[in-house]
Amino acid sequence: MKFPRSMTQFSHMLPRLFRCAIAAFTVVAVAACSAPASTTSPSASSSSAQANASSGHVAVFFPSDGFTLSQSTPQNTWKQLAADTKSQLESAGFDDSDITVHSAGSTSDQATQVLDFLTDLGIEEYGAGATESSESPTPSDSSTSSDASSSPSDTSSTATAKASTIIIALATGQTADSKLYSDYVISDNTTSDGNSAGASSATDPSDSGSSADSSSSGSSSAGFSSAATDESQSSAGSTASETSKAPAASGTSSSSSSTDSADANAVYSLAHMLGAAQEAGVTVINLGSPIEGFTANVQGELSSPWLIGRLQALGIVNKLHLASTVENQPQAVEVLIPYNDESFAQQAFEGVWEILGPFFRSGRVYSPSGKLGANSTADSWKSVAYAATSDDDTQKELESRLDASGRAVSHMEIDAVLCLNDSAASGAIAALKSMGYTGTSATINPDVSISGLVDNLRGGKDITKQQVPAPSHTPSETSTDSSAATDSAQLAEEQNTLRDTRDSTSWPLITGYGTYKSQLGSIVSGEQWFTGLEDRQGYAQDLARIASGIEQGTSLHDLTSQVNSLSEDDSSASNASSDSSSANASSAPAQTFVLQRTLLAITADNIKSSLIDRGYVSAADAGL
């Protein structure tokens, strides 16, 4: 038998040793009381991982969800993704016995679950790096390994491993900010140079000072065209359709560095065990937070603050036709960044500013509160960030920003409010109502009506999807843009004049994220124009297609032509393979891959096709 290399592994194996002892006792008892023909062999009582050595297995290891009955929570959870993935795997032809789904409340529990699965799969060697702890006992029987390597059962286990897939998401827990968006959001998924943090080096926790494709269904269904963001993208040095990674906030650390020592030990063990799985031929897909010291075959980048901020900014640019606006008739846009964690807020604003920044600098957009202007930069996030510790914090914040006291207008004009999440959007709606703003976002898009939506749900006419008109005060697209020659001081003076002369109670666009059931009624009514979420069902389908391809012997490279959201990531593979201190440096994949789908944009015109028809919510959830 293989001995544990550390006290951590030993503690993980105690429950299993106890179960084995009970199983052995049971076998002896049955043998004593039954005829020889009915005696159950030890191999027949092993786990499902050895039930069919000719087929692959898929093991899913996800964090457990916190219990809640509230409707004011994000739509996507790990439990739902696990259920969707299992359903898709079964549809892809996997037997129920070949699929195991695990949930864990901590990385320590998760490490135990992975250890059990690998042992059942016949993988008992966890890499040389796992022996570095001074607490590791010396194996007493060195012949076990060589005997096992030549046995027929080992050959079967190897074949099974090469056809098997591990899908894992690190159970590190959520931050106060990320839980407002979805279970899948990570705030420090890249290093400062934009590369994946999954290739960072593993650190033995015993050392002193150590710490532990894009799918087009989302934005196209909401009518977001890249053409309307040409100026933004040319200034940012990218295209609107480009799938980018969030730049990390300065001073942020990897996901495991904030865990306690027990979790740090567990992450270290996981890195070695998953590396051993790769050496045996298992394909590892890691979703969300990268695992420190380990490079997965596929890294799933589901969501981030940067992507969430960028999505909403793109929506506003397209909806208000900012590309056709000129500086002497700018749009009034207020950006709200509610936060508990500064790094989350900073990354979210960087995503917003990459899109909206060029329009502020050119004078096409101004802030009614004056918190952002032509001289603002990505470092100006503190100007629009505010502590959100209670439900009414956003309401108070927006009421303060739009306060017209001392001005020549009774109501400051506002065209759009970027709220970042649905909780903040709810607060913004309350603020606007209390201040006397009236109407809905439907007035900005008269071609899509609520009655048309209801008719469509009842089997009537389809909702018309025409080009969204700009607000009535937007000038002709033939106007010239002289923003390059505009003096910033003069621009600020002109915009301050606008705050004193533009008097309007018209309802603005309000954006959010999370697709809270409590806010779906506001989406339908037009009070909230926009929300978003990760394409959970699309990811489940992709994971099943990848696992099915692996079982059939298809390479990940070949699968990129079959799974649109799967792409090669040469930069992260290069960084990972060059790091000799990584826990799986010797087994690190020569080529790594990224799994990423476009975030779904949900508005009144596609709530049926994108949410109700696909089973995310019911018509009753949306108040229909």
Rosetta blueprint (number, residue, H / E / L):
1 M L
2 K L
3 F L
4 P L
5 R L
6 S L
7 M H
8 T H
9 Q H
10 F H
11 S H
12 H H
13 M H
14 L H
15 P H
16 R H
17 L H
18 F H
19 R H
20 C H
21 A H
22 I H
23 A H
24 A H
25 F H
26 T H
27 V H
28 V H
29 A H
30 V H
31 A H
32 A H
33 C H
34 S L
35 A L
36 P H
37 A H
38 S H
39 T L
40 T L
41 S L
42 P H
43 S H
44 A H
45 S H
46 S L
47 S L
48 S H
49 A H
50 Q H
51 A L
52 N L
53 A L
54 S L
55 S L
56 G L
57 H L
58 V E
59 A E
60 V E
61 F E
62 F E
63 P E
64 S L
65 D L
66 G L
67 F L
68 T L
69 L L
70 S L
71 Q L
72 S L
73 T L
74 P L
75 Q L
76 N L
77 T L
78 W H
79 K H
80 Q H
81 L H
82 A H
83 A H
84 D H
85 T H
86 K H
87 S H
88 Q H
89 L H
90 E H
91 S H
92 A L
93 G L
94 F L
95 D L
96 D H
97 S H
98 D H
99 I E
100 T E
101 V E
102 H E
103 S E
104 A E
105 G L
106 S L
107 T H
108 S H
109 D H
110 Q H
111 A H
112 T H
113 Q H
114 V H
115 L H
116 D H
117 F H
118 L H
119 T H
120 D H
121 L L
122 G L
123 I L
124 E L
125 E L
126 Y L
127 G L
128 A H
129 G H
130 A H
131 T H
132 E L
133 S L
134 S L
135 E L
136 S L
137 P L
138 T L
139 P L
140 S L
141 D L
142 S L
143 S H
144 T H
145 S H
146 S H
147 D H
148 A H
149 S H
150 S L
151 S L
152 P H
153 S H
154 D H
155 T H
156 S H
157 S H
158 T H
159 A H
160 T H
161 A H
162 K H
163 A L
164 S L
165 T E
166 I E
167 I E
168 I E
169 A E
170 L L
171 A L
172 T L
173 G L
174 Q L
175 T L
176 A L
177 D L
178 S H
179 K H
180 L H
181 Y L
182 S L
183 D L
184 Y L
185 V E
186 I L
187 S L
188 D L
189 N L
190 T E
191 T L
192 S L
193 D L
194 G L
195 N L
196 S E
197 A H
198 G H
199 A H
200 S L
201 S L
202 A L
203 T L
204 D L
205 P L
206 S L
207 D L
208 S L
209 G L
210 S L
211 S L
212 A L
213 D L
214 S L
215 S L
216 S L
217 S H
218 G H
219 S H
220 S H
221 S H
222 A L
223 G L
224 F L
225 S L
226 S H
227 A H
228 A H
229 T H
230 D H
231 E H
232 S H
233 Q H
234 S H
235 S H
236 A H
237 G L
238 S L
239 T L
240 A L
241 S L
242 E L
243 T L
244 S L
245 K L
246 A L
247 P L
248 A L
249 A L
250 S L
251 G L
252 T L
253 S L
254 S L
255 S H
256 S H
257 S H
258 S H
259 T L
260 D L
261 S H
262 A H
263 D H
264 A H
265 N H
266 A H
267 V H
268 Y H
269 S H
270 L H
271 A H
272 H H
273 M H
274 L H
275 G H
276 A H
277 A H
278 Q H
279 E H
280 A L
281 G L
282 V L
283 T E
284 V E
285 I E
286 N E
287 L E
288 G L
289 S L
290 P L
291 I L
292 E L
293 G L
294 F L
295 T L
296 A L
297 N L
298 V E
299 Q E
300 G E
301 E L
302 L L
303 S E
304 S L
305 P H
306 W H
307 L H
308 I H
309 G H
310 R H
311 L H
312 Q H
313 A H
314 L H
315 G H
316 I H
317 V H
318 N H
319 K H
320 L L
321 H L
322 L H
323 A H
324 S H
325 T L
326 V L
327 E L
328 N L
329 Q L
330 P L
331 Q E
332 A E
333 V E
334 E E
335 V E
336 L L
337 I E
338 P E
339 Y E
340 N L
341 D L
342 E H
343 S H
344 F H
345 A H
346 Q H
347 Q H
348 A H
349 F H
350 E H
351 G H
352 V H
353 W H
354 E H
355 I H
356 L H
357 G H
358 P H
359 F H
360 F H
361 R H
362 S H
363 G L
364 R L
365 V E
366 Y E
367 S L
368 P L
369 S L
370 G L
371 K L
372 L L
373 G L
374 A L
375 N L
376 S L
377 T L
378 A H
379 D H
380 S H
381 W H
382 K H
383 S H
384 V H
385 A E
386 Y E
387 A E
388 A L
389 T L
390 S L
391 D L
392 D L
393 D H
394 T H
395 Q H
396 K H
397 E H
398 L H
399 E H
400 S H
401 R H
402 L L
403 D L
404 A L
405 S L
406 G L
407 R L
408 A L
409 V L
410 S L
411 H L
412 M E
413 E L
414 I L
415 D L
416 A E
417 V E
418 L E
419 C L
420 L L
421 N L
422 D H
423 S H
424 A H
425 A H
426 S H
427 G H
428 A H
429 I H
430 A H
431 A H
432 L H
433 K H
434 S H
435 M L
436 G L
437 Y L
438 T E
439 G L
440 T L
441 S H
442 A H
443 T H
444 I H
445 N L
446 P L
447 D L
448 V L
449 S L
450 I H
451 S H
452 G H
453 L H
454 V H
455 D H
456 N H
457 L H
458 R L
459 G L
460 G L
461 K L
462 D L
463 I L
464 T L
465 K L
466 Q L
467 Q L
468 V L
469 P L
470 A L
471 P L
472 S L
473 H L
474 T L
475 P L
476 S L
477 E L
478 T L
479 S L
480 T L
481 D L
482 S L
483 S H
484 A H
485 A H
486 T L
487 D L
488 S H
489 A H
490 Q H
491 L H
492 A H
493 E H
494 E H
495 Q H
496 N H
497 T H
498 L H
499 R H
500 D H
501 T H
502 R L
503 D E
504 S L
505 T L
506 S E
507 W L
508 P L
509 L E
510 I E
511 T E
512 G L
513 Y L
514 G L
515 T L
516 Y L
517 K H
518 S H
519 Q H
520 L H
521 G H
522 S H
523 I H
524 V H
525 S H
526 G L
527 E L
528 Q L
529 W L
530 F E
531 T E
532 G E
533 L E
534 E L
535 D L
536 R H
537 Q H
538 G H
539 Y H
540 A H
541 Q H
542 D H
543 L H
544 A H
545 R H
546 I H
547 A H
548 S H
549 G H
550 I H
551 E H
552 Q L
553 G L
554 T L
555 S L
556 L H
557 H H
558 D H
559 L H
560 T L
561 S L
562 Q L
563 V L
564 N L
565 S L
566 L E
567 S E
568 E E
569 D L
570 D H
571 S H
572 S H
573 A H
574 S H
575 N H
576 A H
577 S H
578 S L
579 D L
580 S L
581 S L
582 S L
583 A L
584 N L
585 A L
586 S L
587 S L
588 A L
589 P L
590 A L
591 Q L
592 T L
593 F E
594 V E
595 L E
596 Q L
597 R L
598 T L
599 L L
600 L E
601 A E
602 I E
603 T L
604 A L
605 D L
606 N L
607 I H
608 K H
609 S H
610 S H
611 L H
612 I H
613 D L
614 R L
615 G L
616 Y L
617 V L
618 S L
619 A L
620 A L
621 D L
622 A L
623 G L
624 L L
